[in-house]
Amino acid sequence: MDDIKLAKVENVRMIDRYNTKNPIVGTLYLTATHLIFVEPDSNKETWILHMHIANIEKLPLTTTGSPLLIRCKTFLSVTFVVPKDSECHDVYTSLLKLYQPVSINKLYCFNYQPAKDDFPKNSGWEYFKLESEFKRMRVPNDTWTLCSLNTNYELCDTYPRQIYVPQGANTAMLIGSSRFRSKGRLPALTYLHSNKASICRCSQPLSGFSARCLEDEQMFEAIRKTNPNTDHMYVVDTRPRINALANRAAGKGYENEAFYENIKFHFLGIENIHTQRTSLQKLIEACEQKTPTMSGFLNALESSGWLKHIRSILDTSSFISNVVDKGVSVVVHCSDGWDRTAQVCSLASLMLDPYYRTIKGFQALIEKDWLAFGHKFSDRCGHIQNDPREVSPIFTQFLDCTWQLMSQRSDAFEFNERFLLILHDHVHSCQFGTFVGNCEKDRLDLQLAKRTFSLWGHMANHLNEYINPLYKPDVDETIKPNLAPQCIKFWRGMYSRFESGVHPREPLGDLLLATKDHTTSLEDHVQHLTKRITSFKNYISKSAKKIQDATSSKSITKESSATDTNDNKYNYDKKMSELSSADDDHPLKLSEGGSSVSGANNVSGSSGSGNGSGGMSFASLSLSDEVDPSTLNDEINSVAVDWKSMRNVTACSCSTPFDQFSKKTHCWKCGEIFCERCIDKSIPLPGQDSGKPVPVCRTCFRLVQKISP
């Protein structure tokens, strides 16, 4: 709080570039974690997390005040006009200190506490283990084994502790190969296909113009021999050839085919981090044009080169996927093996393995290829003050490529676009410790699992928001994307998501998901009612038979009473013995209240007061607990048959307005629509057969639990 010079500024104008003539006037609040703009007339709040700020620019003073332009890593661009220049300067200097801390220990995740105890701090940290993911791929096996040389990160400090290498690779080969590779990143297994073809990853060799390493050459041969289906393998250098040649002058470079036997070498031309950073800056400028025209936007988009880079990454990944699908192993590297290599290895695995196209599998893919193998998240996302040349949208491009695949094959992915956007935003937010640090060793040194919450634990509580209603789990095939230029799209939902008027009123995916949930709820309710009707039918049938049997028994008893032994005590004991051995639903059993349906004298055939077996009726028979009529009405009313249409709902009952990126969620009990904050409860409904917890609003939650408001 010492960095905050001014906590509240009134009469601030927020300028929308589409509506510059009618700016919104409100109050600006500066907190330790957020910048908040409150519009008093509409009750709308704009929250900007400090960690999401990419840069701040104090514009020249105008007649209406001092403008402050804020650009965010979430692609939000907003201008606040502060009435006094001194107040604007105070806000500006405060934000400069807050949005990019000097120390990693000052990040948001180390102070973040959920508003309520949604999930424990350790939730999510144990969801994924590297050993379990490789066991799923049946590794270790007779050709691949676990290397123990990196247990204390001595072989390579940016690799995980568990490295899987060929069985034929001895210690000398591993150490020699590590020393010959940039940053010690020797070839290691990242994906094993069902046909025994593999994807291995590493960094560039320190070969210069003529250097060679026998151990490294032997390592490549050992990798080739793990696949008995072919006598060769591919080595893919993701860089443009000219970049690799330039690195030779620095003593690095690429493999000499004359030294490495049985390999086919390919350059595939993905540009470096600096080119990608510049490309994104130009893309943002294209999206922020003040008076956008069709030709102006398209020319700016083409000039940025962004879609060309996306296509290049997909092209390289598709090449690797196709080669592995045909049964040939691949070794992939770029310069240091943690940027372009992470992109193409994870995307190729995504194309090959349907498991990675599930929510759990995609999270495991990120844990393996990005977190464990050392993508430099803190440097690339600019979490703390550091060299700005290290910042680059590498992970954003990976998510963009995933979205391109989803657009072409929407039935092959369990998750939706919102899932990718949440991932992107939280990679930059530092609200959770999952993506803090540059490698596995960094995260262990920072003790993130003990000191911070996990993003996976948070997302596990909101899985219903990420479901793709078009997903077909039985689609088990390799994705082969169409990379024709007209098939590579601009991702409006990411880069233009805060622009009003360019998005559908309700996303099609949300409408489909709401329809699917409504159908599921009704089917579950119908199944429950069907069982209730069946129970009533059985009860009525049994009751009718009992009345008929009791009437017949009475007439038989009257006929034989003259010949029976006239011993009242004997007859009483006999009938009570028969009654005690009868079924629980015997019409003469005691009801729950303890009163007998008919007296013992009536059982023995004696005259009664009109309540004997001759006067038995359905009203005198109690229902079992299973079909208790007192709860039937509650069961029927506990499920909403009609759900409110999403079309005309503009705000939640808490006055939170809905916009193009807010999810509208139905309460399964009352059918009304709420925002995510107001429908944070789940409970099984009495009128549903499955007994699964379903989303309900807070009022309905109390009603179902029989708790007064």
C-alpha positions in Angstrom: 0.0 0.0 0.0 3.0 2.3 0.3 3.2 2.6 -3.5 -0.3 4.0 -3.7 -0.2 7.8 -3.6 -3.9 8.3 -4.5 -6.5 5.7 -3.8 -9.6 7.4 -5.2 -10.2 9.9 -8.0 -13.7 11.2 -8.9 -15.1 12.6 -12.1 -12.8 10.5 -14.2 -13.8 10.0 -17.9 -13.3 6.6 -19.5 -13.1 6.9 -23.3 -14.4 4.2 -25.6 -12.7 4.6 -29.0 -16.0 3.8 -30.7 -17.8 6.5 -28.7 -15.4 9.3 -28.1 -18.2 12.0 -28.1 -20.0 10.5 -25.1 -17.4 9.4 -22.6 -18.5 7.6 -19.4 -17.9 9.6 -16.2 -17.2 7.7 -13.0 -14.9 7.1 -10.0 -11.4 5.5 -10.3 -10.1 3.4 -7.4 -6.6 2.2 -7.0 -6.1 -0.8 -4.8 -3.1 -3.0 -4.0 -4.1 -5.5 -6.8 -6.6 -3.8 -9.1 -7.5 -0.5 -10.9 -11.3 -0.2 -10.7 -13.5 2.2 -12.6 -17.1 2.4 -11.3 -19.9 3.9 -13.4 -22.5 5.2 -10.9 -25.4 5.3 -13.4 -25.2 1.7 -14.7 -23.5 0.1 -11.7 -21.0 -1.3 -14.2 -17.5 -1.9 -12.9 -14.3 -2.2 -15.0 -11.6 -4.2 -13.1 -8.0 -4.1 -14.4 -5.5 -6.4 -12.6 -2.2 -4.7 -12.2 -0.4 -7.8 -13.4 -2.4 -7.6 -16.7 -1.0 -4.2 -17.6 1.4 -4.3 -20.4 2.3 -0.6 -20.5 1.1 2.8 -19.4 1.4 6.0 -21.3 0.7 9.5 -20.0 -0.6 11.4 -23.0 -0.3 15.2 -23.5 -2.6 17.4 -21.4 -5.9 18.4 -22.9 -8.6 20.9 -22.1 -10.7 18.2 -20.4 -7.9 16.8 -18.3 -4.9 14.6 -18.3 -5.3 11.3 -20.3 -3.8 8.1 -19.2 -3.6 5.3 -21.8 -3.4 1.7 -20.4 -2.8 -1.3 -22.6 -3.2 -4.8 -21.1 -1.8 -8.2 -21.9 -5.5 -9.3 -22.3 -5.7 -6.9 -25.3 -7.8 -4.4 -23.4 -6.9 -0.8 -24.3 -8.6 1.9 -22.2 -8.0 5.7 -21.7 -8.9 7.5 -18.5 -9.0 11.3 -18.5 -8.2 12.5 -15.0 -9.4 16.1 -14.2 -6.2 17.2 -12.6 -2.7 16.6 -13.9 -1.3 16.1 -10.4 -3.8 13.4 -9.7 -3.0 11.7 -13.0 0.7 11.8 -12.2 0.1 10.2 -8.8 -2.0 7.4 -10.4 0.7 7.0 -13.2 3.7 6.7 -10.8 1.8 4.4 -8.5 0.9 2.0 -11.4 4.4 2.0 -12.6 5.5 0.4 -9.4 2.5 -1.9 -9.0 2.1 -3.5 -12.4 5.7 -4.9 -12.7 7.3 -5.8 -9.4 11.1 -5.8 -9.0 11.1 -9.1 -7.1 9.4 -12.3 -8.0 8.3 -12.7 -4.3 6.2 -9.5 -4.7 3.9 -11.2 -7.3 0.1 -11.3 -6.7 0.1 -15.1 -6.2 2.0 -14.9 -2.9 -0.8 -12.7 -1.3 -3.8 -13.9 -3.1 -6.6 -15.5 -1.0 -9.9 -16.7 -2.5 -13.0 -14.7 -1.5 -14.3 -17.9 0.2 -12.9 -21.4 0.8 -13.6 -22.7 -2.6 -10.7 -25.1 -2.6 -7.7 -25.8 -0.4 -4.3 -24.4 -1.2 -2.9 -27.8 -2.1 -5.7 -28.5 -4.6 -4.4 -28.8 -8.1 -0.7 -29.2 -7.3 -1.0 -33.0 -7.2 -3.3 -33.3 -10.2 -0.4 -34.0 -12.6 2.8 -36.0 -12.3 5.3 -36.4 -15.1 5.7 -40.1 -14.2 2.0 -40.7 -14.5 1.8 -39.1 -17.9 4.7 -41.2 -19.3 3.1 -44.3 -17.8 0.0 -43.5 -19.8 2.3 -43.7 -22.8 3.7 -47.1 -21.5 7.0 -45.6 -20.6 9.4 -47.0 -19.2 9.5 -50.1 -21.4 12.0 -52.3 -23.2 13.3 -49.3 -25.3 12.9 -46.3 -23.1 14.1 -45.8 -19.5 14.1 -43.2 -16.7 17.4 -41.4 -16.4 18.6 -40.8 -12.8 21.4 -38.3 -13.6 19.1 -35.2 -13.3 17.6 -36.0 -9.9 19.3 -32.9 -8.5 19.2 -30.9 -11.8 22.9 -31.6 -12.3 22.7 -32.7 -15.9 20.4 -29.8 -17.0 18.8 -27.4 -14.6 16.0 -26.3 -17.0 14.8 -29.9 -17.5 12.6 -31.9 -15.2 14.0 -34.3 -12.7 12.5 -37.2 -14.6 14.1 -37.5 -18.1 13.3 -40.5 -20.3 16.0 -41.6 -22.6 16.8 -44.7 -24.8 17.7 -47.9 -23.0 20.9 -48.0 -25.1 22.1 -44.6 -23.9 24.9 -45.0 -21.2 26.0 -42.4 -18.7 29.0 -41.2 -20.9 26.6 -40.7 -23.9 24.2 -38.6 -21.8 26.8 -36.4 -20.2 28.7 -35.9 -23.5 25.5 -35.1 -25.3 24.4 -32.6 -22.6 27.7 -30.8 -22.8 27.5 -30.5 -26.6 24.0 -29.0 -26.5 23.1 -25.4 -25.7 22.1 -24.9 -22.0 22.8 -28.7 -21.5 19.4 -29.5 -23.0 20.2 -33.0 -24.4 17.7 -35.1 -26.5 14.9 -36.4 -24.2 11.6 -38.1 -24.9 8.5 -36.0 -24.9 5.9 -38.2 -26.7 5.7 -41.9 -27.6 3.1 -42.8 -30.2 1.3 -46.2 -30.2 3.3 -47.2 -33.3 6.6 -46.8 -31.3 7.5 -43.7 -33.2 8.6 -40.9 -30.8 9.1 -37.2 -30.5 12.3 -36.1 -28.7 13.3 -32.5 -28.0 16.6 -30.8 -27.3 18.5 -27.5 -28.0 20.9 -26.7 -30.9 24.3 -28.3 -30.9 27.5 -26.3 -30.1 28.9 -27.4 -33.4 30.1 -24.1 -34.9 31.5 -24.7 -38.4 33.2 -28.1 -37.8 32.9 -29.3 -34.2 31.4 -32.8 -33.6 30.6 -34.9 -30.5 30.7 -38.7 -30.8 28.5 -39.1 -27.7 25.9 -36.9 -29.2 26.0 -38.9 -32.5 25.7 -42.1 -30.6 22.7 -40.6 -28.6 20.9 -39.9 -31.9 21.6 -43.4 -33.1 20.2 -44.9 -29.8 17.0 -42.8 -30.4 16.7 -44.1 -33.9 17.0 -47.7 -32.7 14.1 -47.4 -30.3 11.8 -47.6 -33.3 12.1 -50.9 -35.1 9.7 -49.9 -37.9 12.2 -47.8 -39.9 15.9 -47.4 -40.6 15.9 -43.6 -40.4 14.5 -40.7 -38.5 14.0 -37.0 -38.9 15.8 -34.1 -37.3 13.6 -31.0 -37.4 15.2 -27.6 -36.9 12.3 -25.2 -36.4 14.4 -22.1 -37.4 14.9 -20.5 -40.8 18.1 -21.8 -42.3 19.6 -18.3 -42.4 19.2 -18.0 -38.6 20.8 -21.4 -38.0 23.7 -20.4 -40.2 24.2 -17.2 -38.3 24.3 -19.1 -35.0 27.3 -21.1 -36.4 29.4 -17.9 -36.2 28.7 -17.9 -32.4 29.8 -21.5 -32.0 26.4 -23.0 -32.2 24.4 -24.1 -35.3 22.9 -27.4 -36.4 23.8 -31.0 -37.0 26.2 -32.0 -39.8 24.5 -34.7 -41.8 27.9 -36.1 -42.7 28.4 -37.0 -39.0 24.9 -38.2 -38.1 24.0 -41.4 -39.9 20.5 -42.4 -40.9 18.9 -39.0 -40.3 16.9 -36.7 -42.6 17.4 -33.0 -41.8 14.7 -30.3 -42.2 14.6 -26.6 -41.6 11.0 -25.3 -41.2 11.3 -21.6 -40.8 9.6 -20.3 -37.6 10.9 -16.9 -36.7 12.6 -16.0 -33.4 11.0 -14.4 -30.3 11.9 -10.8 -31.4 10.1 -11.1 -34.7 7.1 -12.6 -32.9 7.0 -9.7 -30.4 7.1 -7.1 -33.1 4.4 -8.9 -35.0 2.1 -8.9 -32.0 2.7 -5.2 -31.5 1.6 -4.5 -35.1 -1.4 -6.7 -34.7 -2.5 -4.7 -31.6 -2.1 -1.5 -33.7 -4.3 -3.0 -36.4 -7.0 -3.7 -33.8 -6.7 -0.2 -32.3 -7.2 1.8 -35.4 -9.3 4.9 -34.6 -11.3 4.8 -37.8 -11.0 1.2 -39.0 -11.9 0.5 -42.6 -12.0 -2.8 -44.4 -8.9 -2.2 -46.5 -7.1 -0.5 -43.6 -7.7 -3.3 -41.2 -6.8 -6.1 -43.7 -3.6 -4.2 -44.8 -2.5 -3.7 -41.2 -3.3 -7.4 -40.4 -1.2 -8.5 -43.4 1.6 -6.1 -42.5 1.8 -7.6 -39.0 2.6 -11.0 -40.4 0.8 -12.6 -37.4 -1.3 -15.1 -39.4 1.7 -16.0 -41.4 3.6 -16.9 -38.2 0.6 -18.9 -36.9 0.5 -20.8 -40.2 4.2 -21.5 -40.0 3.9 -23.0 -36.5 1.0 -25.2 -37.6 2.8 -26.2 -40.7 5.8 -27.4 -38.7 3.6 -29.2 -36.2 1.6 -30.9 -38.9 4.8 -32.1 -40.6 6.0 -33.7 -37.3 2.6 -35.2 -36.7 2.4 -36.7 -40.2 5.9 -38.2 -39.9 5.2 -39.8 -36.5 1.8 -41.1 -37.7 3.7 -42.9 -40.5 5.9 -44.6 -38.0 9.1 -42.5 -38.2 10.7 -40.9 -35.1 11.5 -37.2 -34.9 14.0 -35.1 -32.9 13.0 -31.4 -32.6 15.0 -28.4 -31.6 15.3 -24.6 -32.2 18.0 -22.5 -30.5 17.6 -23.2 -26.8 14.7 -25.6 -27.1 12.1 -23.9 -24.9 10.1 -21.7 -27.2 9.5 -22.9 -30.8 10.3 -26.5 -29.7 7.6 -26.3 -27.0 5.1 -25.0 -29.5 5.6 -27.6 -32.2 6.1 -30.6 -29.8 2.9 -29.9 -27.9 0.8 -29.1 -31.1 2.1 -32.3 -32.8 1.1 -34.3 -29.7 -2.3 -32.5 -29.8 -2.9 -33.6 -33.4 -1.8 -37.2 -32.7 -3.3 -38.1 -29.4 -7.1 -37.5 -28.6 -6.3 -37.6 -24.9 -4.6 -34.2 -25.1 -7.8 -32.8 -26.6 -9.7 -33.3 -23.4 -9.6 -30.8 -20.5 -7.5 -33.0 -18.3 -5.2 -34.1 -21.2 -4.6 -30.5 -22.4 -3.6 -29.5 -18.8 -1.3 -32.5 -18.7 0.2 -31.4 -22.1 1.0 -27.9 -20.7 2.5 -29.4 -17.6 4.7 -31.7 -19.6 5.9 -29.7 -22.7 5.7 -26.2 -21.2 6.2 -26.3 -17.4 8.4 -29.4 -16.9 10.6 -28.8 -19.9 11.3 -25.2 -19.0 9.5 -22.6 -21.1 10.5 -19.3 -19.5 7.1 -18.1 -18.5 8.2 -15.3 -16.2 10.6 -13.9 -18.8 8.3 -14.3 -21.8 5.2 -12.9 -20.0 7.1 -10.1 -18.3 6.0 -11.0 -14.8 8.7 -8.8 -13.2 11.0 -6.0 -14.2 13.5 -7.6 -16.6 15.0 -7.3 -20.1 12.0 -6.3 -22.3 13.7 -8.1 -25.2 12.9 -11.4 -23.4 9.2 -10.8 -23.6 7.4 -12.6 -26.4 3.9 -14.1 -27.1 5.1 -17.7 -27.5 2.4 -19.2 -25.3 -0.3 -16.9 -26.8 0.7 -18.3 -30.3 0.3 -21.9 -29.0 -3.3 -21.1 -27.8 -4.0 -19.4 -31.1 -2.9 -22.5 -33.0 -5.0 -24.6 -30.7 -8.0 -22.4 -31.5 -7.3 -22.7 -35.2 -7.5 -26.5 -34.8 -10.7 -26.2 -32.8 -12.2 -24.1 -35.5 -11.6 -26.8 -38.1 -12.5 -29.7 -35.9 -14.9 -28.5 -33.2 -16.1 -32.1 -32.5 -12.6 -33.3 -31.5 -12.1 -31.0 -28.5 -13.7 -31.4 -25.1 -13.0 -27.7 -24.2 -14.3 -24.5 -25.7 -12.9 -21.0 -26.5 -13.5 -19.7 -23.0 -11.1 -22.4 -21.6 -8.3 -21.0 -23.8 -9.0 -17.4 -22.8 -9.0 -18.2 -19.1 -5.6 -20.0 -19.6 -4.2 -17.0 -21.5 -5.3 -14.5 -18.9 -4.1 -16.4 -15.9 -0.7 -17.1 -17.4 -0.2 -13.4 -17.2 -2.2 -12.6 -14.1 0.1 -14.3 -11.6 -3.0 -14.9 -9.4 -2.0 -18.5 -9.2 1.5 -19.9 -8.9 1.2 -22.5 -11.7 3.0 -20.4 -14.3 5.4 -18.4 -12.1 9.1 -19.1 -12.7 11.1 -20.2 -15.7 11.5 -23.9 -15.1 10.6 -26.7 -12.6 13.7 -26.0 -10.4 12.6 -22.3 -10.1 9.1 -23.4 -8.8 10.6 -25.8 -6.3 13.0 -23.2 -5.0 10.1 -20.7 -4.6 8.0 -23.4 -2.8 5.0 -22.4 -5.0 3.0 -25.6 -4.1 3.1 -24.5 -0.4 2.9 -20.7 -0.8 0.4 -20.3 -3.6 -2.8 -21.7 -5.1 -2.9 -23.7 -8.3 -4.8 -22.6 -11.4 -5.8 -26.2 -12.0 -7.6 -26.3 -8.6 -9.5 -23.2 -9.4 -10.5 -24.4 -12.9 -11.7 -27.7 -11.4 -14.5 -25.8 -9.7 -15.6 -24.3 -13.0 -15.4 -27.2 -15.4 -19.0 -26.7 -16.6 -18.0 -23.3 -18.1 -15.4 -24.9 -20.3 -17.4 -27.8 -21.9 -17.7 -27.9 -25.7 -21.3 -29.2 -26.4 -20.2 -30.4 -29.9 -17.5 -32.7 -28.5 -17.6 -36.4 -29.5 -15.5 -38.5 -27.2 -15.4 -41.4 -29.7 -13.5 -39.4 -32.3 -10.1 -41.2 -32.0 -8.1 -40.1 -35.0 -5.2 -37.9 -35.9 -6.1 -34.3 -36.8 -4.8 -33.2 -40.2 -5.4 -29.4 -40.4 -6.1 -27.6 -43.6 -3.3 -25.0 -43.9 -4.6 -23.2 -47.0 -4.2 -19.5 -46.4 -8.0 -18.9 -46.4 -8.3 -21.4 -43.6 -6.1 -19.5 -41.1 -8.4 -17.0 -39.3 -8.0 -13.9 -37.2 -9.0 -14.8 -33.6 -11.5 -12.1 -32.9 -12.5 -13.6 -29.5 -8.9 -13.1 -28.3 -7.6 -9.9 -29.8 -10.8 -8.0 -30.2 -12.8 -9.4 -27.3 -13.3 -6.0 -25.5 -14.7 -4.3 -28.5 -18.4 -3.8 -28.4 -20.5 -4.5 -31.4 -18.3 -7.0 -33.1 -19.4 -10.1 -31.1 -22.6 -12.1 -31.2 -25.1 -11.3 -28.4 -24.8 -14.8 -27.1 -22.0 -17.1 -28.2 -23.3 -20.1 -30.1 -21.3 -22.4 -27.8 -23.1 -20.9 -24.7 -26.5 -21.4 -26.3 -25.7 -25.0 -27.2 -24.4 -25.7 -23.8 -27.5 -24.2 -22.1 -29.7 -26.3 -24.4 -27.7 -29.4 -23.6 -27.9 -28.7 -19.8 -31.6 -28.1 -20.0 -32.2 -31.3 -21.9 -30.0 -33.3 -19.4 -32.0 -31.8 -16.5 -35.4 -32.7 -18.0 -34.2 -36.2 -18.9 -33.0 -36.7 -15.4 -36.3 -35.4 -14.0 -38.4 -37.6 -16.3 -36.4 -40.6 -15.3 -37.1 -39.8 -11.6 -40.8 -39.3 -12.3 -41.0 -42.5 -14.3 -39.6 -44.4 -11.3 -42.1 -42.7 -9.0 -45.0 -43.6 -11.3 -43.8 -47.2 -11.4 -43.6 -47.3 -7.6 -47.2 -46.0 -7.3 -48.5 -48.6 -9.8 -46.8 -51.4 -7.9 -48.2 -50.0 -4.6 -51.7 -49.8 -5.9 -51.5 -53.3 -7.4 -50.2 -54.7 -4.1 -52.8 -52.8 -2.1 -55.7 -54.1 -4.2 -54.4 -57.7 -3.8 -54.1 -57.3 0.0 -57.7 -56.0 0.2 -58.9 -58.9 -1.9 -57.0 -61.4 0.2 -58.2 -59.9 3.4 -61.9 -60.1 2.2 -61.5 -63.7 1.1 -59.8 -64.6 4.4 -62.7 -63.1 6.4 -65.3 -65.2 4.6 -63.3 -68.3 4.9 -62.8 -67.6 8.6 -66.6 -67.2 9.1 -67.3 -70.5 7.4 -64.8 -72.4 9.5 -65.3 -70.7 12.8 -67.8 -73.3 13.9 -65.3 -76.1 13.6 -62.3 -74.2 14.9 -61.1 -74.5 18.5 -62.8 -71.8 20.5 -59.6 -70.8 22.3 -59.2 -67.0 22.1 -55.7 -67.0 23.5 -54.6 -69.7 21.0 -56.1 -67.9 18.0 -54.6 -64.5 19.1 -51.1 -65.9 19.5 -51.4 -67.7 16.1 -52.5 -64.6 14.2 -49.8 -62.4 15.8 -47.1 -64.9 14.9 -48.3 -64.8 11.3 -48.3 -61.0 11.3 -44.8 -60.7 12.8 -43.4 -62.9 10.0 -45.2 -61.0 7.2 -43.5 -58.4 4.8 -42.9 -54.9 6.0 -45.6 -53.6 3.7 -48.3 -56.0 5.1 -51.5 -53.9 5.4 -51.9 -54.9 9.1 -48.4 -53.8 10.1 -47.9 -50.8 12.3 -47.6 -47.5 10.5 -44.7 -45.1 11.1 -46.8 -43.4 13.8 -47.2 -46.6 15.7 -51.0 -47.0 15.1 -52.4 -50.3 13.8 -54.4 -50.2 10.6 -56.9 -52.6 12.0 -57.3 -54.2 15.4 -56.3 -57.7 16.5 -59.9 -58.6 17.2 -60.7 -57.9 13.5 -57.8 -60.2 12.5 -59.3 -63.0 14.5 -62.7 -62.5 12.9 -64.4 -60.8 15.9 -66.9 -58.0 15.3 -65.4 -54.5 15.4 -66.4 -50.9 15.1 -66.4 -50.8 11.4 -62.6 -50.6 10.8 -62.2 -54.3 10.2 -61.0 -56.0 7.1 -64.5 -55.6 5.6 -64.0 -51.8 5.8 -60.4 -51.7 4.4 -59.6 -49.0 1.8 -56.5 -47.5 0.1 -56.7 -44.5 2.4 -56.0 -46.8 5.4 -52.8 -48.2 3.9 -49.6 -46.2 4.4 -47.1 -45.7 1.6 -43.5 -46.9 2.1 -40.8 -44.3 2.6 -39.8 -44.7 -1.1 -43.1 -43.3 -2.3 -44.0 -40.9 0.5 -46.6 -38.5 -0.9 -45.6 -35.7 1.4 -42.3 -35.3 -0.5 -43.7 -35.8 -3.9 -44.7 -32.2 -4.4 -41.2 -31.0 -3.3 -39.6 -33.4 -5.8 -41.7 -32.1 -8.7 -41.1 -28.4 -7.8 -37.4 -28.9 -7.3 -36.6 -29.0 -11.0 -37.3 -26.1 -13.4 -39.2 -27.3 -16.4 -38.9 -24.0 -18.3 -35.6 -22.1 -18.4 -35.5 -18.4 -19.1 -34.4 -17.4 -22.5 -30.8 -15.9 -22.7 -31.8 -13.4 -25.4 -33.4 -10.7 -23.4 -31.4 -10.9 -20.2 -29.0 -7.9 -19.9 -28.1 -8.0 -16.2 -27.9 -10.4 -13.3 -30.2 -9.9 -10.3 -27.1 -8.5 -8.5 -27.1 -5.7 -11.1 -24.0 -7.0 -12.8 -24.5 -6.3 -16.5 -23.8 -9.0 -19.0 -21.5 -8.3 -21.9 -20.0 -10.3 -24.7 -17.5 -12.2 -22.5 -19.7 -12.8 -19.5 -21.2 -16.2 -19.2 -24.9 -16.5 -18.4 -25.7 -19.5 -16.2 -29.1 -21.0 -15.5 -30.2 -22.2 -12.0 -31.4 -25.7 -12.5 -34.1 -25.3 -9.8 -35.8 -22.0 -10.7 -34.6 -21.6 -14.3 -33.5 -18.0 -13.9 -30.2 -16.6 -15.3 -27.4 -15.4 -13.1 -23.7 -14.3 -13.3 -20.9 -16.6 -12.3 -20.6 -14.9 -8.8 -24.3 -15.5 -8.0 -24.5 -19.2 -9.0 -21.5 -20.5 -7.1 -23.4 -23.3 -5.4 -24.1 -26.9 -6.5 -26.4 -29.4 -4.9 -28.3 -32.6 -5.8 -32.0 -31.9 -6.6 -34.6 -34.2 -5.0 -36.5 -34.4 -8.4 -33.5 -35.8 -10.3 -32.7 -39.4 -10.5 -28.9 -39.2 -10.9 -28.3 -37.4 -7.5 -25.5 -35.4 -9.1 -24.8 -31.8 -7.8 -26.1 -29.2 -10.3 -25.7 -25.4 -10.4 -28.3 -23.5 -8.4 -28.6 -19.9 -7.2 -28.1 -19.1 -3.6 -31.8 -18.7 -2.8 -32.6 -22.1 -4.3 -29.6 -23.6 -2.5 -31.1 -22.5 0.9 -34.6 -23.8 -0.1 -33.3 -27.2 -1.1 -31.3 -27.4 2.1 -34.4 -26.3 4.1 -32.5 -23.2 5.3 -34.4 -20.0 5.7 -33.0 -16.9 3.9 
